[in-house]
Amino acid sequence: MSKPLSNASDDFQPTACWANLRLRARLLRRLREFFDSRGFLEVETPLLSADIVVDRHLEPFDVGAAPASKIAASKIDSPADAAGADARRWWLQTSPEFAMKRLLAAGGKAIYQVTHAFRRGERGRLHNPEFTIVEWYRTGDSMAEGVELLSRLCQSLLDLPEADRLSYREAFLRFADMDPFEVSIAGLQAVAGQRGLAVPEGSDREDRGGWLDLLLVECVEPHLGFKRPTILYDYPASQAALARIRREEPPVAERFELYVDGIELANGYHELVDAEELRRRNRQVNARRRADGHRVLPEESRLLAAMDAGLPASTGVALGWDRLVMIAAGATRIDQVMPFPVERA
């Protein structure tokens, strides 16, 4: 691997070497060829919006709103525009999901986007507060078709074999020796104790989802995607986020994630289209955020208006582009594949 163009005294230098930046550019060309050849349209949506994904664990950047009195008159078409700008709180997007689904409701069929996303407090070997995300949606696709497209994209970009499909339940039985749908909270705690896992400070010990997340990260993920990529699917209904729930016994979320070398690269859903169910989930998530000591996020959005009007059935995926380039480059830190991480931004 080429030596990064950086040292302690010259912090104007990029942390990624030129070989990795060239690789990144080549992969972007291949990505666009992949989607263009399948009839997808590349789109652009706002980074700055009054709407934001309501997620318990994602903390967005709140950039406020400039007072209307400070907006140059030449920039305002009418007093109503100024009032509207002043009344809103604006957010840097954690994902382009809301706006892209609005495009589906307006007639889009197959769309993709390469853009930046922003998440507060996320910094580490695999995280930077500003990162590149690739997101795509195709109407009419089932979860199985979404899984197949993700596997083919991974094959195309990383020259890897077809992905293994492994259910969430099978993964926990294999690597944690427990059934995640049947085990009690006490059972989850016992498994964590037997494995010597440290429970994050301030965690709710009665939060079943939190225990499952801990065991997924510590016991399951490190085994996924080494001989070939792995796509994990059929998550517990409590882990649905914006995925549909398939009503069986037990019910499962039609959600899937791609892993390569133990690293999560992508998260996909057979998308929820029920506006009232999303409103219910938003209220539930905000109640949990409040209990966690985090601010509540806006529950109403233009996405809900689009869903009320009629959001077509689709499957969508969000891919962490920097992590994919890491895998292709053999890098160990995200800094090695982006020119200027947050410390040098």
ZADREN-145362 format. One record per residue (C-alpha): x, y, z; residue in three letters. Coordinates in Angstrom, 2 decimals, decimal comma. Layout:
residues N
<<X Y Z> ALA>
...
This chain:
residues 345
<<0,00 0,00 0,00> MET>
<<1,31 3,47 -0,82> SER>
<<2,34 5,70 2,05> LYS>
<<-0,26 8,37 2,97> PRO>
<<0,71 11,93 2,10> LEU>
<<0,59 13,22 5,67> SER>
<<2,61 13,71 8,83> ASN>
<<2,22 15,45 12,16> ALA>
<<3,66 18,80 11,04> SER>
<<1,94 19,08 7,64> ASP>
<<-1,71 18,67 8,50> ASP>
<<-2,79 20,40 5,28> PHE>
<<-1,91 17,13 3,52> GLN>
<<-4,56 14,50 2,72> PRO>
<<-4,64 11,34 4,83> THR>
<<-5,35 9,18 1,76> ALA>
<<-2,59 8,32 -0,68> CYS>
<<-3,02 9,04 -4,39> TRP>
<<-3,27 5,33 -5,22> ALA>
<<-6,35 5,04 -2,99> ASN>
<<-7,89 8,22 -4,39> LEU>
<<-7,45 6,89 -7,93> ARG>
<<-8,98 3,57 -6,87> LEU>
<<-11,92 5,46 -5,37> ARG>
<<-12,49 7,28 -8,65> ALA>
<<-12,31 4,05 -10,69> ARG>
<<-14,83 2,38 -8,40> LEU>
<<-17,20 5,35 -8,76> LEU>
<<-17,08 4,96 -12,54> ARG>
<<-17,87 1,25 -12,21> ARG>
<<-20,71 2,00 -9,81> LEU>
<<-22,33 4,40 -12,27> ARG>
<<-21,87 1,94 -15,13> GLU>
<<-23,57 -0,76 -13,03> PHE>
<<-26,67 1,32 -12,31> PHE>
<<-26,83 3,05 -15,69> ASP>
<<-26,75 -0,32 -17,48> SER>
<<-29,79 -1,40 -15,45> ARG>
<<-31,88 1,64 -16,28> GLY>
<<-31,42 3,56 -13,02> PHE>
<<-31,50 7,36 -13,12> LEU>
<<-28,90 9,24 -11,07> GLU>
<<-30,55 11,96 -8,96> VAL>
<<-29,53 14,69 -6,54> GLU>
<<-31,49 15,73 -3,46> THR>
<<-30,86 18,41 -0,79> PRO>
<<-28,26 17,96 1,92> LEU>
<<-30,01 20,71 3,89> LEU>
<<-33,65 20,05 4,73> SER>
<<-36,41 20,76 7,24> ALA>
<<-37,07 16,99 7,31> ASP>
<<-34,88 14,43 9,03> ILE>
<<-34,88 10,67 9,64> VAL>
<<-36,12 9,92 13,17> VAL>
<<-33,71 7,30 14,50> ASP>
<<-32,88 6,45 18,09> ARG>
<<-29,15 6,16 17,50> HIS>
<<-28,46 8,69 14,72> LEU>
<<-27,82 12,25 15,88> GLU>
<<-28,12 14,81 13,05> PRO>
<<-26,37 18,17 12,76> PHE>
<<-28,86 20,96 13,48> ASP>
<<-27,81 24,05 11,54> VAL>
<<-30,75 26,25 12,60> GLY>
<<-32,12 28,87 10,23> ALA>
<<-30,87 32,32 9,31> ALA>
<<-33,25 35,10 10,43> PRO>
<<-35,19 36,39 7,45> ALA>
<<-33,99 39,94 8,19> SER>
<<-30,44 38,85 7,43> LYS>
<<-31,23 37,29 4,07> ILE>
<<-30,31 39,67 1,30> ALA>
<<-33,41 41,14 -0,38> ALA>
<<-32,08 40,13 -3,77> SER>
<<-32,19 36,51 -2,68> LYS>
<<-35,88 36,54 -1,67> ILE>
<<-38,61 36,19 -4,27> ASP>
<<-41,39 37,22 -1,88> SER>
<<-42,05 38,00 1,82> PRO>
<<-43,67 34,56 2,07> ALA>
<<-40,37 32,93 1,06> ASP>
<<-38,54 34,83 3,81> ALA>
<<-41,13 33,89 6,41> ALA>
<<-40,96 30,24 5,39> GLY>
<<-37,17 30,20 5,63> ALA>
<<-37,25 31,84 9,04> ASP>
<<-39,86 29,47 10,47> ALA>
<<-37,97 26,26 9,80> ARG>
<<-35,19 24,42 11,59> ARG>
<<-32,75 22,91 9,15> TRP>
<<-30,80 19,68 9,33> TRP>
<<-27,86 18,18 7,47> LEU>
<<-29,14 14,84 6,25> GLN>
<<-28,11 11,53 7,85> THR>
<<-29,30 9,87 4,61> SER>
<<-31,00 11,00 1,39> PRO>
<<-33,82 8,53 2,09> GLU>
<<-36,73 10,91 2,67> PHE>
<<-36,17 12,98 -0,47> ALA>
<<-35,51 9,96 -2,69> MET>
<<-38,76 8,32 -1,57> LYS>
<<-40,58 11,55 -2,43> ARG>
<<-39,20 11,14 -5,94> LEU>
<<-40,64 7,61 -6,04> LEU>
<<-44,03 8,98 -5,01> ALA>
<<-43,72 11,52 -7,85> ALA>
<<-43,23 8,80 -10,47> GLY>
<<-39,63 7,64 -10,12> GLY>
<<-39,06 3,97 -10,93> LYS>
<<-35,37 3,19 -10,41> ALA>
<<-33,10 5,88 -8,95> ILE>
<<-29,69 6,09 -7,30> TYR>
<<-27,59 8,79 -5,71> GLN>
<<-23,97 9,32 -4,62> VAL>
<<-23,89 12,01 -1,97> THR>
<<-22,54 13,05 1,42> HIS>
<<-24,32 12,37 4,71> ALA>
<<-23,68 13,73 8,21> PHE>
<<-23,96 12,14 11,65> ARG>
<<-22,87 13,76 14,89> ARG>
<<-20,60 11,93 17,30> GLY>
<<-19,52 9,25 14,85> GLU>
<<-15,74 9,03 14,63> ARG>
<<-13,49 6,01 14,63> GLY>
<<-11,79 3,45 12,43> ARG>
<<-14,95 3,02 10,32> LEU>
<<-16,68 6,35 10,98> HIS>
<<-16,35 10,02 10,11> ASN>
<<-19,06 12,64 10,85> PRO>
<<-19,21 13,45 7,12> GLU>
<<-19,10 10,49 4,79> PHE>
<<-20,12 9,34 1,32> THR>
<<-23,28 7,30 0,96> ILE>
<<-24,68 5,54 -2,11> VAL>
<<-28,43 4,98 -1,97> GLU>
<<-30,80 3,41 -4,49> TRP>
<<-34,47 2,44 -4,84> TYR>
<<-36,40 0,43 -7,41> ARG>
<<-40,17 0,18 -7,37> THR>
<<-41,79 -3,23 -7,54> GLY>
<<-38,78 -5,11 -6,13> ASP>
<<-39,31 -7,68 -3,39> SER>
<<-36,77 -8,09 -0,61> MET>
<<-35,32 -11,10 -2,46> ALA>
<<-34,82 -8,98 -5,59> GLU>
<<-33,21 -6,24 -3,51> GLY>
<<-30,84 -8,79 -1,95> VAL>
<<-29,93 -10,13 -5,40> GLU>
<<-29,16 -6,66 -6,78> LEU>
<<-26,97 -5,86 -3,76> LEU>
<<-25,08 -9,13 -4,18> SER>
<<-24,47 -8,41 -7,87> ARG>
<<-23,23 -4,89 -7,12> LEU>
<<-20,79 -6,27 -4,54> CYS>
<<-19,56 -8,82 -7,08> GLN>
<<-19,12 -6,11 -9,71> SER>
<<-17,24 -3,61 -7,55> LEU>
<<-15,12 -5,90 -5,37> LEU>
<<-14,64 -8,88 -7,73> ASP>
<<-15,99 -11,22 -5,05> LEU>
<<-18,19 -14,33 -5,29> PRO>
<<-21,96 -14,18 -4,96> GLU>
<<-23,03 -13,34 -1,41> ALA>
<<-24,19 -15,98 1,05> ASP>
<<-27,68 -15,40 2,43> ARG>
<<-27,97 -15,95 6,18> LEU>
<<-31,02 -15,18 8,29> SER>
<<-30,64 -13,14 11,48> TYR>
<<-31,95 -16,12 13,45> ARG>
<<-29,52 -18,58 11,85> GLU>
<<-26,60 -16,23 12,49> ALA>
<<-27,38 -15,95 16,21> PHE>
<<-27,88 -19,70 16,55> LEU>
<<-24,55 -20,33 14,82> ARG>
<<-22,35 -17,69 16,43> PHE>
<<-24,04 -16,83 19,74> ALA>
<<-25,68 -20,20 20,46> ASP>
<<-29,11 -18,65 21,10> MET>
<<-32,39 -17,95 19,34> ASP>
<<-32,79 -14,14 19,23> PRO>
<<-36,57 -14,44 18,78> PHE>
<<-37,13 -16,71 21,78> GLU>
<<-34,52 -15,77 24,38> VAL>
<<-35,54 -13,60 27,34> SER>
<<-33,82 -10,37 28,35> ILE>
<<-32,28 -12,29 31,25> ALA>
<<-30,99 -14,81 28,73> GLY>
<<-29,46 -12,07 26,61> LEU>
<<-27,78 -10,63 29,70> GLN>
<<-26,45 -14,06 30,62> ALA>
<<-24,92 -14,58 27,16> VAL>
<<-23,27 -11,15 27,35> ALA>
<<-21,90 -11,98 30,81> GLY>
<<-20,56 -15,35 29,68> GLN>
<<-18,76 -13,64 26,81> ARG>
<<-17,33 -10,94 29,09> GLY>
<<-18,97 -8,13 27,13> LEU>
<<-18,89 -4,65 28,60> ALA>
<<-22,33 -3,03 28,67> VAL>
<<-22,15 0,59 27,48> PRO>
<<-22,50 3,10 30,34> GLU>
<<-26,04 4,44 30,72> GLY>
<<-27,62 1,55 28,82> SER>
<<-31,17 0,52 29,69> ASP>
<<-30,76 -3,01 31,04> ARG>
<<-34,36 -3,84 30,11> GLU>
<<-33,95 -2,77 26,48> ASP>
<<-34,16 -5,99 24,47> ARG>
<<-33,15 -4,29 21,24> GLY>
<<-30,04 -2,86 22,87> GLY>
<<-28,92 -6,30 24,05> TRP>
<<-29,51 -7,77 20,61> LEU>
<<-27,46 -4,96 19,02> ASP>
<<-24,61 -5,57 21,48> LEU>
<<-24,54 -9,30 20,77> LEU>
<<-24,83 -8,73 17,02> LEU>
<<-21,81 -6,42 17,03> VAL>
<<-19,67 -8,47 19,42> GLU>
<<-20,62 -12,09 18,68> CYS>
<<-22,04 -12,25 15,16> VAL>
<<-20,60 -9,54 12,91> GLU>
<<-16,93 -10,54 13,43> PRO>
<<-17,71 -13,87 11,67> HIS>
<<-19,52 -12,51 8,62> LEU>
<<-18,28 -12,09 5,07> GLY>
<<-14,81 -13,60 5,11> PHE>
<<-14,88 -16,48 2,62> LYS>
<<-17,50 -14,63 0,60> ARG>
<<-19,81 -11,66 1,25> PRO>
<<-22,71 -12,32 3,61> THR>
<<-26,16 -10,76 3,45> ILE>
<<-27,99 -11,01 6,76> LEU>
<<-31,79 -10,79 6,46> TYR>
<<-35,13 -11,09 8,33> ASP>
<<-34,39 -9,01 11,42> TYR>
<<-36,62 -8,98 14,53> PRO>
<<-39,67 -6,73 14,12> ALA>
<<-38,24 -4,46 16,84> SER>
<<-35,28 -3,74 14,52> GLN>
<<-37,42 -2,73 11,53> ALA>
<<-36,47 0,99 11,25> ALA>
<<-38,23 1,90 7,96> LEU>
<<-38,71 -1,67 6,72> ALA>
<<-41,97 -3,55 6,34> ARG>
<<-42,84 -6,21 8,89> ILE>
<<-43,82 -9,58 7,51> ARG>
<<-46,63 -11,02 9,61> ARG>
<<-45,59 -14,54 10,46> GLU>
<<-44,72 -16,27 13,72> GLU>
<<-42,60 -14,65 14,92> PRO>
<<-43,00 -11,50 12,78> PRO>
<<-39,82 -10,33 11,03> VAL>
<<-38,62 -7,05 9,54> ALA>
<<-37,85 -7,29 5,83> GLU>
<<-34,45 -5,77 6,37> ARG>
<<-31,06 -6,97 5,10> PHE>
<<-27,41 -5,98 5,57> GLU>
<<-24,24 -6,73 3,59> LEU>
<<-21,01 -7,73 5,36> TYR>
<<-17,52 -8,17 3,94> VAL>
<<-14,57 -9,08 6,18> ASP>
<<-16,69 -8,52 9,29> GLY>
<<-17,59 -4,97 8,25> ILE>
<<-21,16 -3,83 7,58> GLU>
<<-21,23 -2,15 4,17> LEU>
<<-24,93 -1,72 3,36> ALA>
<<-28,38 -1,69 4,93> ASN>
<<-31,52 -2,41 2,91> GLY>
<<-35,28 -2,51 3,40> TYR>
<<-38,37 -3,75 1,66> HIS>
<<-39,70 -0,28 2,24> GLU>
<<-42,53 0,66 4,58> LEU>
<<-45,36 2,40 2,68> VAL>
<<-47,91 2,81 5,52> ASP>
<<-47,85 6,46 6,65> ALA>
<<-49,73 5,79 9,89> GLU>
<<-47,28 3,05 10,84> GLU>
<<-44,37 5,45 10,24> LEU>
<<-46,06 8,06 12,43> ARG>
<<-46,42 5,44 15,16> ARG>
<<-42,74 4,45 14,85> ARG>
<<-41,64 8,10 14,92> ASN>
<<-43,55 8,67 18,17> ARG>
<<-42,08 5,51 19,66> GLN>
<<-38,51 6,40 18,65> VAL>
<<-38,83 9,94 20,01> ASN>
<<-40,07 8,54 23,34> ALA>
<<-36,93 6,41 23,49> ARG>
<<-34,73 9,33 22,48> ARG>
<<-36,27 11,41 25,27> ARG>
<<-35,62 8,60 27,78> ALA>
<<-32,02 8,41 26,52> ASP>
<<-31,57 12,13 27,17> GLY>
<<-31,49 13,08 23,47> HIS>
<<-33,58 15,76 21,80> ARG>
<<-36,73 14,75 19,98> VAL>
<<-36,73 15,08 16,20> LEU>
<<-39,51 16,37 13,91> PRO>
<<-42,10 13,63 13,45> GLU>
<<-43,99 15,16 10,52> GLU>
<<-42,31 15,44 7,13> SER>
<<-42,93 15,78 3,43> ARG>
<<-42,19 12,07 3,19> LEU>
<<-45,31 11,38 5,25> LEU>
<<-47,28 13,61 2,89> ALA>
<<-45,88 11,59 -0,02> ALA>
<<-46,82 8,34 1,70> MET>
<<-50,33 9,66 2,34> ASP>
<<-50,56 10,44 -1,39> ALA>
<<-49,31 6,98 -2,31> GLY>
<<-45,72 5,69 -2,06> LEU>
<<-45,20 2,74 -4,43> PRO>
<<-43,82 -0,53 -3,13> ALA>
<<-40,02 -0,63 -3,46> SER>
<<-36,80 -1,97 -2,05> THR>
<<-34,00 0,43 -1,14> GLY>
<<-30,40 0,16 0,02> VAL>
<<-27,89 2,55 1,60> ALA>
<<-24,21 1,68 1,06> LEU>
<<-21,29 3,18 2,97> GLY>
<<-19,01 4,12 0,09> TRP>
<<-15,88 4,86 2,13> ASP>
<<-16,07 1,43 3,76> ARG>
<<-16,40 -0,28 0,39> LEU>
<<-13,30 1,55 -0,85> VAL>
<<-11,51 0,46 2,34> MET>
<<-12,23 -3,17 1,49> ILE>
<<-11,05 -2,70 -2,12> ALA>
<<-7,87 -0,94 -1,00> ALA>
<<-7,04 -3,27 1,88> GLY>
<<-7,16 -0,24 4,19> ALA>
<<-7,65 -0,49 7,95> THR>
<<-9,04 3,00 8,62> ARG>
<<-11,53 5,22 6,83> ILE>
<<-8,91 8,01 6,87> ASP>
<<-6,88 6,05 4,32> GLN>
<<-9,56 6,35 1,62> VAL>
<<-10,88 9,91 2,10> MET>
<<-8,63 12,93 1,60> PRO>
<<-9,67 15,04 4,59> PHE>
<<-11,40 13,44 7,59> PRO>
<<-12,94 15,68 10,23> VAL>
<<-9,63 16,58 11,92> GLU>
<<-8,35 18,05 8,64> ARG>
<<-11,60 19,37 7,24> ALA>
